[in-house]
Amino acid sequence: MRDRVWDIGPISSPCLRWGEVRAGRSHQCPTCHIPLLTGETPGFCCGPKGRRFADVPPLPPLPAEYQLFVNDPSLSSKSRTLNLIFSFASLETTAEFPNWHGAPGFVAIQGRVYHR
């Protein structure tokens, strides 16, 4: 019998929140102060005691045009649509698409993609 890698069961706190306030303090990374999701431990993003914080340079500022939608309260509800728009945009090419002979290298079943 194969070893079980994953056990499926209920999560202890089904109400996940970003930066939940606990004992008067926001649940966040003590190094970079990014809000953490319920269940994430400090150090998840920056490593234990912030050891990995300097490993990645900070991102440049967002272009001014992004301010139009970055603080839009309905952005989260539109995230799936935006993701689909940009994922299809990344498929654009001027090169010829390869012509594979045989079965495809992936198949989607009920929205989940399985690779060969």
Biopython code that builds the backbone (N, CA, C, O; Angstrom):
import numpy as np
from Bio.PDB.StructureBuilder import StructureBuilder

atoms = [
    (1, "MET", "N", (0.839, -1.187, 0.000)),
    (1, "MET", "CA", (0.000, 0.000, 0.000)),
    (1, "MET", "C", (0.883, 1.250, 0.000)),
    (1, "MET", "O", (1.873, 1.320, 0.728)),
    (2, "ARG", "N", (0.515, 2.230, -0.820)),
    (2, "ARG", "CA", (1.289, 3.468, -0.896)),
    (2, "ARG", "C", (1.095, 4.295, 0.368)),
    (2, "ARG", "O", (0.040, 4.262, 1.001)),
    (3, "ASP", "N", (2.140, 5.036, 0.715)),
    (3, "ASP", "CA", (2.023, 5.942, 1.854)),
    (3, "ASP", "C", (1.058, 7.063, 1.501)),
    (3, "ASP", "O", (1.063, 7.567, 0.378)),
    (4, "ARG", "N", (0.246, 7.444, 2.444)),
    (4, "ARG", "CA", (-0.673, 8.556, 2.224)),
    (4, "ARG", "C", (0.083, 9.861, 2.399)),
    (4, "ARG", "O", (0.687, 10.102, 3.444)),
    (5, "VAL", "N", (0.050, 10.691, 1.387)),
    (5, "VAL", "CA", (0.752, 11.963, 1.443)),
    (5, "VAL", "C", (-0.156, 13.042, 2.002)),
    (5, "VAL", "O", (0.284, 13.876, 2.793)),
    (6, "TRP", "N", (-1.419, 13.033, 1.600)),
    (6, "TRP", "CA", (-2.370, 14.064, 2.021)),
    (6, "TRP", "C", (-3.541, 13.421, 2.741)),
    (6, "TRP", "O", (-4.061, 12.390, 2.313)),
    (7, "ASP", "N", (-3.939, 14.025, 3.813)),
    (7, "ASP", "CA", (-5.172, 13.652, 4.488)),
    (7, "ASP", "C", (-6.158, 14.780, 4.267)),
    (7, "ASP", "O", (-5.813, 15.953, 4.415)),
    (8, "ILE", "N", (-7.362, 14.435, 3.919)),
    (8, "ILE", "CA", (-8.386, 15.446, 3.698)),
    (8, "ILE", "C", (-9.275, 15.485, 4.923)),
    (8, "ILE", "O", (-9.769, 14.456, 5.383)),
    (9, "GLY", "N", (-9.470, 16.664, 5.437)),
    (9, "GLY", "CA", (-10.306, 16.823, 6.611)),
    (9, "GLY", "C", (-10.717, 18.274, 6.753)),
    (9, "GLY", "O", (-10.244, 19.134, 6.009)),
    (10, "PRO", "N", (-11.579, 18.546, 7.688)),
    (10, "PRO", "CA", (-12.029, 19.932, 7.855)),
    (10, "PRO", "C", (-10.892, 20.806, 8.389)),
    (10, "PRO", "O", (-10.055, 20.346, 9.166)),
    (11, "ILE", "N", (-10.875, 22.063, 7.964)),
    (11, "ILE", "CA", (-9.882, 22.979, 8.509)),
    (11, "ILE", "C", (-10.400, 23.494, 9.845)),
    (11, "ILE", "O", (-11.607, 23.631, 10.045)),
    (12, "SER", "N", (-9.478, 23.776, 10.751)),
    (12, "SER", "CA", (-9.878, 24.141, 12.103)),
    (12, "SER", "C", (-10.598, 25.475, 12.153)),
    (12, "SER", "O", (-11.456, 25.687, 13.010)),
    (13, "SER", "N", (-10.260, 26.370, 11.250)),
    (13, "SER", "CA", (-10.912, 27.675, 11.228)),
    (13, "SER", "C", (-11.352, 27.962, 9.800)),
    (13, "SER", "O", (-10.586, 28.525, 9.018)),
    (14, "PRO", "N", (-12.582, 27.579, 9.453)),
    (14, "PRO", "CA", (-13.013, 27.754, 8.066)),
    (14, "PRO", "C", (-13.172, 29.205, 7.644)),
    (14, "PRO", "O", (-13.341, 29.486, 6.457)),
    (15, "CYS", "N", (-13.123, 30.115, 8.575)),
    (15, "CYS", "CA", (-13.263, 31.535, 8.247)),
    (15, "CYS", "C", (-11.863, 32.145, 8.161)),
    (15, "CYS", "O", (-11.340, 32.657, 9.151)),
    (16, "LEU", "N", (-11.269, 32.087, 6.980)),
    (16, "LEU", "CA", (-9.916, 32.598, 6.782)),
    (16, "LEU", "C", (-9.953, 34.107, 6.607)),
    (16, "LEU", "O", (-10.815, 34.644, 5.912)),
    (17, "ARG", "N", (-9.010, 34.782, 7.244)),
    (17, "ARG", "CA", (-8.960, 36.243, 7.174)),
    (17, "ARG", "C", (-7.510, 36.684, 7.043)),
    (17, "ARG", "O", (-6.597, 36.027, 7.543)),
    (18, "TRP", "N", (-7.314, 37.812, 6.361)),
    (18, "TRP", "CA", (-5.992, 38.427, 6.252)),
    (18, "TRP", "C", (-5.817, 39.397, 7.403)),
    (18, "TRP", "O", (-6.695, 40.223, 7.655)),
    (19, "GLY", "N", (-4.692, 39.312, 8.109)),
    (19, "GLY", "CA", (-4.347, 40.281, 9.139)),
    (19, "GLY", "C", (-5.330, 40.352, 10.289)),
    (19, "GLY", "O", (-5.579, 41.426, 10.836)),
    (20, "GLU", "N", (-5.888, 39.214, 10.655)),
    (20, "GLU", "CA", (-6.874, 39.193, 11.737)),
    (20, "GLU", "C", (-6.262, 39.762, 13.019)),
    (20, "GLU", "O", (-5.105, 39.488, 13.338)),
    (21, "VAL", "N", (-7.041, 40.546, 13.740)),
    (21, "VAL", "CA", (-6.557, 41.140, 14.986)),
    (21, "VAL", "C", (-6.685, 40.111, 16.101)),
    (21, "VAL", "O", (-7.768, 39.587, 16.362)),
    (22, "ARG", "N", (-5.559, 39.833, 16.753)),
    (22, "ARG", "CA", (-5.508, 38.889, 17.870)),
    (22, "ARG", "C", (-4.866, 39.584, 19.058)),
    (22, "ARG", "O", (-3.767, 40.128, 18.952)),
    (23, "ALA", "N", (-5.542, 39.562, 20.160)),
    (23, "ALA", "CA", (-5.036, 40.196, 21.384)),
    (23, "ALA", "C", (-4.583, 41.628, 21.109)),
    (23, "ALA", "O", (-3.555, 42.071, 21.621)),
    (24, "GLY", "N", (-5.360, 42.351, 20.293)),
    (24, "GLY", "CA", (-5.066, 43.741, 19.994)),
    (24, "GLY", "C", (-3.969, 43.970, 18.964)),
    (24, "GLY", "O", (-3.617, 45.117, 18.686)),
    (25, "ARG", "N", (-3.417, 42.890, 18.389)),
    (25, "ARG", "CA", (-2.367, 43.024, 17.386)),
    (25, "ARG", "C", (-2.806, 42.376, 16.079)),
    (25, "ARG", "O", (-3.452, 41.328, 16.080)),
    (26, "SER", "N", (-2.450, 43.009, 14.967)),
    (26, "SER", "CA", (-2.759, 42.465, 13.647)),
    (26, "SER", "C", (-1.830, 41.296, 13.360)),
    (26, "SER", "O", (-0.630, 41.375, 13.623)),
    (27, "HIS", "N", (-2.385, 40.201, 12.818)),
    (27, "HIS", "CA", (-1.579, 39.017, 12.468)),
    (27, "HIS", "C", (-0.802, 39.341, 11.200)),
    (27, "HIS", "O", (-1.340, 39.296, 10.094)),
    (28, "GLN", "N", (0.482, 39.671, 11.384)),
    (28, "GLN", "CA", (1.317, 40.072, 10.263)),
    (28, "GLN", "C", (2.745, 39.627, 10.494)),
    (28, "GLN", "O", (3.125, 39.251, 11.603)),
    (29, "CYS", "N", (3.533, 39.674, 9.426)),
    (29, "CYS", "CA", (4.949, 39.323, 9.518)),
    (29, "CYS", "C", (5.649, 40.414, 10.334)),
    (29, "CYS", "O", (5.475, 41.598, 10.043)),
    (30, "PRO", "N", (6.434, 40.044, 11.343)),
    (30, "PRO", "CA", (7.121, 41.066, 12.135)),
    (30, "PRO", "C", (8.248, 41.769, 11.365)),
    (30, "PRO", "O", (8.717, 42.825, 11.788)),
    (31, "THR", "N", (8.679, 41.195, 10.249)),
    (31, "THR", "CA", (9.769, 41.787, 9.474)),
    (31, "THR", "C", (9.250, 42.745, 8.404)),
    (31, "THR", "O", (9.623, 43.918, 8.387)),
    (32, "CYS", "N", (8.390, 42.248, 7.510)),
    (32, "CYS", "CA", (7.916, 43.084, 6.392)),
    (32, "CYS", "C", (6.522, 43.665, 6.631)),
    (32, "CYS", "O", (6.058, 44.503, 5.858)),
    (33, "HIS", "N", (5.862, 43.225, 7.689)),
    (33, "HIS", "CA", (4.547, 43.716, 8.110)),
    (33, "HIS", "C", (3.425, 43.412, 7.128)),
    (33, "HIS", "O", (2.378, 44.059, 7.166)),
    (34, "ILE", "N", (3.629, 42.428, 6.242)),
    (34, "ILE", "CA", (2.553, 42.034, 5.339)),
    (34, "ILE", "C", (1.511, 41.258, 6.149)),
    (34, "ILE", "O", (1.874, 40.421, 6.976)),
    (35, "PRO", "N", (0.222, 41.527, 5.921)),
    (35, "PRO", "CA", (-0.804, 40.772, 6.656)),
    (35, "PRO", "C", (-0.734, 39.288, 6.297)),
    (35, "PRO", "O", (-0.587, 38.931, 5.128)),
    (36, "LEU", "N", (-0.840, 38.435, 7.301)),
    (36, "LEU", "CA", (-0.799, 36.993, 7.090)),
    (36, "LEU", "C", (-2.210, 36.423, 7.148)),
    (36, "LEU", "O", (-3.085, 36.955, 7.832)),
    (37, "LEU", "N", (-2.411, 35.337, 6.421)),
    (37, "LEU", "CA", (-3.691, 34.645, 6.396)),
    (37, "LEU", "C", (-3.814, 33.784, 7.647)),
    (37, "LEU", "O", (-2.813, 33.306, 8.182)),
    (38, "THR", "N", (-5.033, 33.589, 8.105)),
    (38, "THR", "CA", (-5.279, 32.722, 9.248)),
    (38, "THR", "C", (-4.529, 31.414, 9.058)),
    (38, "THR", "O", (-4.649, 30.782, 8.009)),
    (39, "GLY", "N", (-3.763, 31.000, 10.049)),
    (39, "GLY", "CA", (-3.022, 29.749, 9.988)),
    (39, "GLY", "C", (-1.591, 29.888, 9.522)),
    (39, "GLY", "O", (-0.783, 28.991, 9.762)),
    (40, "GLU", "N", (-1.247, 30.991, 8.859)),
    (40, "GLU", "CA", (0.142, 31.199, 8.445)),
    (40, "GLU", "C", (0.961, 31.635, 9.655)),
    (40, "GLU", "O", (0.501, 32.429, 10.476)),
    (41, "THR", "N", (2.163, 31.114, 9.754)),
    (41, "THR", "CA", (3.026, 31.481, 10.871)),
    (41, "THR", "C", (3.957, 32.599, 10.451)),
    (41, "THR", "O", (4.355, 32.666, 9.288)),
    (42, "PRO", "N", (4.313, 33.478, 11.374)),
    (42, "PRO", "CA", (5.292, 34.515, 11.035)),
    (42, "PRO", "C", (6.564, 33.858, 10.505)),
    (42, "PRO", "O", (6.993, 32.817, 11.003)),
    (43, "GLY", "N", (7.152, 34.474, 9.502)),
    (43, "GLY", "CA", (8.320, 33.892, 8.853)),
    (43, "GLY", "C", (7.951, 33.176, 7.570)),
    (43, "GLY", "O", (8.830, 32.762, 6.815)),
    (44, "PHE", "N", (6.661, 33.024, 7.316)),
    (44, "PHE", "CA", (6.185, 32.366, 6.105)),
    (44, "PHE", "C", (6.718, 33.082, 4.860)),
    (44, "PHE", "O", (7.084, 32.436, 3.879)),
    (45, "CYS", "N", (6.762, 34.411, 4.904)),
    (45, "CYS", "CA", (7.178, 35.174, 3.729)),
    (45, "CYS", "C", (8.664, 35.535, 3.752)),
    (45, "CYS", "O", (9.315, 35.508, 2.708)),
    (46, "CYS", "N", (9.205, 35.867, 4.909)),
    (46, "CYS", "CA", (10.575, 36.379, 5.006)),
    (46, "CYS", "C", (11.561, 35.400, 5.614)),
    (46, "CYS", "O", (12.733, 35.728, 5.794)),
    (47, "GLY", "N", (11.098, 34.206, 5.930)),
    (47, "GLY", "CA", (11.976, 33.225, 6.555)),
    (47, "GLY", "C", (12.011, 33.419, 8.063)),
    (47, "GLY", "O", (11.549, 34.440, 8.573)),
    (48, "PRO", "N", (12.554, 32.449, 8.770)),
    (48, "PRO", "CA", (12.622, 32.550, 10.234)),
    (48, "PRO", "C", (13.387, 33.804, 10.667)),
    (48, "PRO", "O", (14.509, 34.036, 10.216)),
    (49, "LYS", "N", (12.796, 34.591, 11.520)),
    (49, "LYS", "CA", (13.385, 35.832, 12.056)),
    (49, "LYS", "C", (13.849, 36.780, 10.948)),
    (49, "LYS", "O", (14.794, 37.545, 11.137)),
    (50, "GLY", "N", (13.177, 36.728, 9.784)),
    (50, "GLY", "CA", (13.467, 37.646, 8.684)),
    (50, "GLY", "C", (14.757, 37.377, 7.940)),
    (50, "GLY", "O", (15.258, 38.265, 7.250)),
    (51, "ARG", "N", (15.314, 36.177, 8.057)),
    (51, "ARG", "CA", (16.608, 35.873, 7.421)),
    (51, "ARG", "C", (16.575, 35.969, 5.902)),
    (51, "ARG", "O", (17.611, 36.220, 5.287)),
    (52, "ARG", "N", (15.431, 35.779, 5.288)),
    (52, "ARG", "CA", (15.335, 35.797, 3.819)),
    (52, "ARG", "C", (14.822, 37.132, 3.266)),
    (52, "ARG", "O", (14.638, 37.274, 2.057)),
    (53, "PHE", "N", (14.595, 38.097, 4.138)),
    (53, "PHE", "CA", (13.999, 39.372, 3.730)),
    (53, "PHE", "C", (14.802, 40.072, 2.639)),
    (53, "PHE", "O", (14.212, 40.611, 1.703)),
    (54, "ALA", "N", (16.120, 40.080, 2.733)),
    (54, "ALA", "CA", (16.970, 40.798, 1.768)),
    (54, "ALA", "C", (17.300, 39.964, 0.535)),
    (54, "ALA", "O", (17.999, 40.447, -0.356)),
    (55, "ASP", "N", (16.815, 38.719, 0.459)),
    (55, "ASP", "CA", (17.131, 37.857, -0.684)),
    (55, "ASP", "C", (16.482, 38.323, -1.984)),
    (55, "ASP", "O", (16.986, 38.029, -3.068)),
    (56, "VAL", "N", (15.390, 39.032, -1.883)),
    (56, "VAL", "CA", (14.652, 39.479, -3.066)),
    (56, "VAL", "C", (14.575, 41.003, -3.039)),
    (56, "VAL", "O", (14.117, 41.579, -2.052)),
    (57, "PRO", "N", (15.019, 41.668, -4.117)),
    (57, "PRO", "CA", (14.949, 43.137, -4.120)),
    (57, "PRO", "C", (13.493, 43.593, -4.145)),
    (57, "PRO", "O", (12.630, 42.892, -4.674)),
    (58, "PRO", "N", (13.217, 44.769, -3.574)),
    (58, "PRO", "CA", (11.836, 45.270, -3.579)),
    (58, "PRO", "C", (11.349, 45.531, -5.004)),
    (58, "PRO", "O", (12.137, 45.844, -5.896)),
    (59, "LEU", "N", (10.056, 45.398, -5.196)),
    (59, "LEU", "CA", (9.459, 45.673, -6.504)),
    (59, "LEU", "C", (9.480, 47.170, -6.776)),
    (59, "LEU", "O", (9.417, 47.970, -5.842)),
    (60, "PRO", "N", (9.569, 47.559, -8.048)),
    (60, "PRO", "CA", (9.488, 48.993, -8.361)),
    (60, "PRO", "C", (8.066, 49.487, -8.094)),
    (60, "PRO", "O", (7.139, 48.681, -8.009)),
    (61, "PRO", "N", (7.888, 50.789, -7.962)),
    (61, "PRO", "CA", (6.538, 51.308, -7.738)),
    (61, "PRO", "C", (5.623, 50.997, -8.923)),
    (61, "PRO", "O", (6.078, 50.897, -10.062)),
    (62, "LEU", "N", (4.347, 50.849, -8.642)),
    (62, "LEU", "CA", (3.376, 50.599, -9.708)),
    (62, "LEU", "C", (3.232, 51.837, -10.577)),
    (62, "LEU", "O", (3.354, 52.955, -10.076)),
    (63, "PRO", "N", (2.976, 51.666, -11.867)),
    (63, "PRO", "CA", (2.728, 52.834, -12.729)),
    (63, "PRO", "C", (1.523, 53.629, -12.227)),
    (63, "PRO", "O", (0.590, 53.063, -11.656)),
    (64, "ALA", "N", (1.550, 54.913, -12.439)),
    (64, "ALA", "CA", (0.478, 55.804, -11.961)),
    (64, "ALA", "C", (-0.888, 55.367, -12.492)),
    (64, "ALA", "O", (-1.899, 55.551, -11.813)),
    (65, "GLU", "N", (-0.931, 54.792, -13.696)),
    (65, "GLU", "CA", (-2.208, 54.376, -14.285)),
    (65, "GLU", "C", (-2.899, 53.295, -13.449)),
    (65, "GLU", "O", (-4.121, 53.157, -13.508)),
    (66, "TYR", "N", (-2.140, 52.541, -12.683)),
    (66, "TYR", "CA", (-2.720, 51.465, -11.871)),
    (66, "TYR", "C", (-3.567, 51.999, -10.726)),
    (66, "TYR", "O", (-4.445, 51.296, -10.227)),
    (67, "GLN", "N", (-3.313, 53.241, -10.301)),
    (67, "GLN", "CA", (-4.069, 53.799, -9.183)),
    (67, "GLN", "C", (-5.567, 53.858, -9.486)),
    (67, "GLN", "O", (-6.389, 53.911, -8.572)),
    (68, "LEU", "N", (-5.910, 53.848, -10.760)),
    (68, "LEU", "CA", (-7.313, 53.865, -11.170)),
    (68, "LEU", "C", (-8.075, 52.670, -10.609)),
    (68, "LEU", "O", (-9.252, 52.793, -10.268)),
    (69, "PHE", "N", (-7.416, 51.512, -10.510)),
    (69, "PHE", "CA", (-8.125, 50.318, -10.046)),
    (69, "PHE", "C", (-7.541, 49.656, -8.795)),
    (69, "PHE", "O", (-8.216, 48.825, -8.187)),
    (70, "VAL", "N", (-6.330, 49.987, -8.396)),
    (70, "VAL", "CA", (-5.695, 49.303, -7.265)),
    (70, "VAL", "C", (-6.513, 49.414, -5.984)),
    (70, "VAL", "O", (-6.619, 48.439, -5.239)),
    (71, "ASN", "N", (-7.081, 50.558, -5.718)),
    (71, "ASN", "CA", (-7.851, 50.761, -4.492)),
    (71, "ASN", "C", (-9.352, 50.602, -4.702)),
    (71, "ASN", "O", (-10.142, 50.967, -3.830)),
    (72, "ASP", "N", (-9.748, 50.066, -5.839)),
    (72, "ASP", "CA", (-11.167, 49.843, -6.132)),
    (72, "ASP", "C", (-11.691, 48.733, -5.217)),
    (72, "ASP", "O", (-11.139, 47.633, -5.221)),
    (73, "PRO", "N", (-12.740, 48.995, -4.434)),
    (73, "PRO", "CA", (-13.247, 47.964, -3.522)),
    (73, "PRO", "C", (-13.803, 46.725, -4.233)),
    (73, "PRO", "O", (-13.947, 45.674, -3.608)),
    (74, "SER", "N", (-14.114, 46.830, -5.520)),
    (74, "SER", "CA", (-14.652, 45.670, -6.243)),
    (74, "SER", "C", (-13.558, 44.905, -6.996)),
    (74, "SER", "O", (-13.864, 43.987, -7.756)),
    (75, "LEU", "N", (-12.292, 45.269, -6.794)),
    (75, "LEU", "CA", (-11.192, 44.611, -7.511)),
    (75, "LEU", "C", (-11.152, 43.116, -7.241)),
    (75, "LEU", "O", (-10.944, 42.325, -8.161)),
    (76, "SER", "N", (-11.348, 42.724, -5.995)),
    (76, "SER", "CA", (-11.279, 41.305, -5.641)),
    (76, "SER", "C", (-12.318, 40.493, -6.405)),
    (76, "SER", "O", (-12.021, 39.391, -6.867)),
    (77, "SER", "N", (-13.519, 41.018, -6.543)),
    (77, "SER", "CA", (-14.561, 40.277, -7.252)),
    (77, "SER", "C", (-14.281, 40.181, -8.748)),
    (77, "SER", "O", (-14.847, 39.331, -9.435)),
    (78, "LYS", "N", (-13.414, 41.046, -9.250)),
    (78, "LYS", "CA", (-13.068, 41.028, -10.678)),
    (78, "LYS", "C", (-11.749, 40.311, -10.950)),
    (78, "LYS", "O", (-11.314, 40.237, -12.099)),
    (79, "SER", "N", (-11.104, 39.779, -9.903)),
    (79, "SER", "CA", (-9.764, 39.213, -10.067)),
    (79, "SER", "C", (-9.737, 38.032, -11.024)),
    (79, "SER", "O", (-8.784, 37.888, -11.789)),
    (80, "ARG", "N", (-10.756, 37.187, -11.000)),
    (80, "ARG", "CA", (-10.763, 36.030, -11.904)),
    (80, "ARG", "C", (-10.842, 36.488, -13.364)),
    (80, "ARG", "O", (-10.145, 35.949, -14.223)),
    (81, "THR", "N", (-11.679, 37.468, -13.637)),
    (81, "THR", "CA", (-11.801, 37.994, -14.996)),
    (81, "THR", "C", (-10.473, 38.608, -15.447)),
    (81, "THR", "O", (-10.016, 38.359, -16.563)),
    (82, "LEU", "N", (-9.861, 39.405, -14.583)),
    (82, "LEU", "CA", (-8.577, 40.020, -14.930)),
    (82, "LEU", "C", (-7.512, 38.954, -15.180)),
    (82, "LEU", "O", (-6.721, 39.071, -16.116)),
    (83, "ASN", "N", (-7.492, 37.932, -14.356)),
    (83, "ASN", "CA", (-6.523, 36.853, -14.528)),
    (83, "ASN", "C", (-6.722, 36.166, -15.878)),
    (83, "ASN", "O", (-5.749, 35.872, -16.572)),
    (84, "LEU", "N", (-7.963, 35.913, -16.249)),
    (84, "LEU", "CA", (-8.238, 35.274, -17.538)),
    (84, "LEU", "C", (-7.814, 36.161, -18.704)),
    (84, "LEU", "O", (-7.266, 35.673, -19.693)),
    (85, "ILE", "N", (-8.064, 37.456, -18.589)),
    (85, "ILE", "CA", (-7.670, 38.388, -19.653)),
    (85, "ILE", "C", (-6.160, 38.329, -19.863)),
    (85, "ILE", "O", (-5.691, 38.210, -20.996)),
    (86, "PHE", "N", (-5.398, 38.413, -18.769)),
    (86, "PHE", "CA", (-3.943, 38.433, -18.892)),
    (86, "PHE", "C", (-3.374, 37.074, -19.257)),
    (86, "PHE", "O", (-2.339, 37.005, -19.919)),
    (87, "SER", "N", (-4.024, 35.987, -18.842)),
    (87, "SER", "CA", (-3.500, 34.675, -19.222)),
    (87, "SER", "C", (-3.678, 34.440, -20.714)),
    (87, "SER", "O", (-2.819, 33.823, -21.344)),
    (88, "PHE", "N", (-4.782, 34.921, -21.295)),
    (88, "PHE", "CA", (-4.958, 34.781, -22.739)),
    (88, "PHE", "C", (-4.040, 35.736, -23.488)),
    (88, "PHE", "O", (-3.572, 35.411, -24.580)),
    (89, "ALA", "N", (-3.775, 36.908, -22.922)),
    (89, "ALA", "CA", (-2.867, 37.852, -23.568)),
    (89, "ALA", "C", (-1.466, 37.268, -23.657)),
    (89, "ALA", "O", (-0.741, 37.545, -24.613)),
    (90, "SER", "N", (-1.074, 36.461, -22.671)),
    (90, "SER", "CA", (0.266, 35.886, -22.692)),
    (90, "SER", "C", (0.410, 34.783, -23.738)),
    (90, "SER", "O", (1.525, 34.354, -24.035)),
    (91, "LEU", "N", (-0.702, 34.322, -24.296)),
    (91, "LEU", "CA", (-0.647, 33.291, -25.326)),
    (91, "LEU", "C", (-0.362, 33.856, -26.713)),
    (91, "LEU", "O", (-0.071, 33.098, -27.639)),
    (92, "GLU", "N", (-0.440, 35.164, -26.867)),
    (92, "GLU", "CA", (-0.253, 35.780, -28.172)),
    (92, "GLU", "C", (1.196, 35.610, -28.636)),
    (92, "GLU", "O", (2.136, 35.767, -27.858)),
    (93, "THR", "N", (1.348, 35.292, -29.900)),
    (93, "THR", "CA", (2.693, 35.150, -30.471)),
    (93, "THR", "C", (2.633, 35.393, -31.974)),
    (93, "THR", "O", (1.589, 35.235, -32.606)),
    (94, "THR", "N", (3.768, 35.777, -32.527)),
    (94, "THR", "CA", (3.852, 35.916, -33.984)),
    (94, "THR", "C", (4.494, 34.666, -34.588)),
    (94, "THR", "O", (4.512, 34.492, -35.807)),
    (95, "ALA", "N", (5.017, 33.806, -33.725)),
    (95, "ALA", "CA", (5.631, 32.571, -34.200)),
    (95, "ALA", "C", (4.562, 31.525, -34.500)),
    (95, "ALA", "O", (3.449, 31.583, -33.976)),
    (96, "GLU", "N", (4.920, 30.581, -35.344)),
    (96, "GLU", "CA", (3.995, 29.509, -35.684)),
    (96, "GLU", "C", (3.861, 28.554, -34.497)),
    (96, "GLU", "O", (4.853, 28.203, -33.859)),
    (97, "PHE", "N", (2.627, 28.138, -34.207)),
    (97, "PHE", "CA", (2.409, 27.199, -33.121)),
    (97, "PHE", "C", (2.888, 25.814, -33.544)),
    (97, "PHE", "O", (2.714, 25.421, -34.697)),
    (98, "PRO", "N", (3.489, 25.075, -32.618)),
    (98, "PRO", "CA", (3.944, 23.729, -32.982)),
    (98, "PRO", "C", (2.772, 22.812, -33.285)),
    (98, "PRO", "O", (1.697, 22.957, -32.703)),
    (99, "ASN", "N", (2.975, 21.884, -34.178)),
    (99, "ASN", "CA", (1.944, 20.918, -34.536)),
    (99, "ASN", "C", (2.349, 19.574, -33.950)),
    (99, "ASN", "O", (3.190, 18.868, -34.506)),
    (100, "TRP", "N", (1.740, 19.228, -32.817)),
    (100, "TRP", "CA", (2.073, 17.967, -32.149)),
    (100, "TRP", "C", (1.275, 16.840, -32.745)),
    (100, "TRP", "O", (0.071, 16.970, -32.966)),
    (101, "HIS", "N", (1.929, 15.747, -33.004)),
    (101, "HIS", "CA", (1.240, 14.569, -33.503)),
    (101, "HIS", "C", (0.970, 13.648, -32.318)),
    (101, "HIS", "O", (1.868, 13.392, -31.515)),
    (102, "GLY", "N", (-0.219, 13.164, -32.207)),
    (102, "GLY", "CA", (-0.566, 12.295, -31.082)),
    (102, "GLY", "C", (-1.437, 13.018, -30.073)),
    (102, "GLY", "O", (-1.998, 14.078, -30.351)),
    (103, "ALA", "N", (-1.535, 12.427, -28.913)),
    (103, "ALA", "CA", (-2.399, 12.973, -27.866)),
    (103, "ALA", "C", (-1.821, 14.273, -27.321)),
    (103, "ALA", "O", (-0.607, 14.475, -27.348)),
    (104, "PRO", "N", (-2.694, 15.160, -26.824)),
    (104, "PRO", "CA", (-2.190, 16.406, -26.248)),
    (104, "PRO", "C", (-1.407, 16.135, -24.967)),
    (104, "PRO", "O", (-1.584, 15.099, -24.326)),
    (105, "GLY", "N", (-0.546, 17.072, -24.606)),
    (105, "GLY", "CA", (0.266, 16.929, -23.402)),
    (105, "GLY", "C", (-0.491, 17.228, -22.138)),
    (105, "GLY", "O", (0.031, 17.027, -21.042)),
    (106, "PHE", "N", (-1.721, 17.709, -22.264)),
    (106, "PHE", "CA", (-2.526, 17.991, -21.087)),
    (106, "PHE", "C", (-3.992, 17.794, -21.436)),
    (106, "PHE", "O", (-4.371, 17.767, -22.607)),
    (107, "VAL", "N", (-4.795, 17.660, -20.414)),
    (107, "VAL", "CA", (-6.237, 17.557, -20.601)),
    (107, "VAL", "C", (-6.894, 18.273, -19.427)),
    (107, "VAL", "O", (-6.380, 18.223, -18.309)),
    (108, "ALA", "N", (-8.011, 18.931, -19.661)),
    (108, "ALA", "CA", (-8.743, 19.607, -18.588)),
    (108, "ALA", "C", (-10.018, 18.821, -18.310)),
    (108, "ALA", "O", (-10.801, 18.535, -19.215)),
    (109, "ILE", "N", (-10.206, 18.483, -17.058)),
    (109, "ILE", "CA", (-11.418, 17.779, -16.620)),
    (109, "ILE", "C", (-12.023, 18.600, -15.501)),
    (109, "ILE", "O", (-11.392, 18.816, -14.467)),
    (110, "GLN", "N", (-13.231, 19.052, -15.705)),
    (110, "GLN", "CA", (-13.953, 19.890, -14.741)),
    (110, "GLN", "C", (-13.105, 21.064, -14.276)),
    (110, "GLN", "O", (-13.071, 21.381, -13.087)),
    (111, "GLY", "N", (-12.424, 21.707, -15.214)),
    (111, "GLY", "CA", (-11.660, 22.906, -14.909)),
    (111, "GLY", "C", (-10.285, 22.670, -14.325)),
    (111, "GLY", "O", (-9.571, 23.637, -14.056)),
    (112, "ARG", "N", (-9.882, 21.432, -14.116)),
    (112, "ARG", "CA", (-8.551, 21.128, -13.576)),
    (112, "ARG", "C", (-7.677, 20.612, -14.706)),
    (112, "ARG", "O", (-8.090, 19.744, -15.474)),
    (113, "VAL", "N", (-6.469, 21.151, -14.805)),
    (113, "VAL", "CA", (-5.567, 20.764, -15.885)),
    (113, "VAL", "C", (-4.632, 19.668, -15.381)),
    (113, "VAL", "O", (-3.992, 19.802, -14.338)),
    (114, "TYR", "N", (-4.572, 18.588, -16.147)),
    (114, "TYR", "CA", (-3.699, 17.466, -15.826)),
    (114, "TYR", "C", (-2.652, 17.360, -16.933)),
    (114, "TYR", "O", (-2.988, 17.358, -18.117)),
    (115, "HIS", "N", (-1.371, 17.272, -16.533)),
    (115, "HIS", "CA", (-0.279, 17.190, -17.507)),
    (115, "HIS", "C", (0.183, 15.759, -17.661)),
    (115, "HIS", "O", (0.068, 14.935, -16.753)),
    (116, "ARG", "N", (0.709, 15.496, -18.839)),
    (116, "ARG", "CA", (1.244, 14.175, -19.157)),
    (116, "ARG", "C", (2.529, 13.953, -18.415)),
    (116, "ARG", "O", (3.142, 12.894, -18.547)),
]
sb = StructureBuilder()
sb.init_structure("model")
sb.init_model(0)
sb.init_chain("A")
sb.init_seg("    ")
for serial, (resi, resn, name, xyz) in enumerate(atoms, 1):
    if name == "N":
        sb.init_residue(resn, " ", resi, " ")
    sb.init_atom(name, np.array(xyz, "f"), 0.0, 1.0, " ", f" {name:<3s}", serial, name[0])
structure = sb.get_structure()
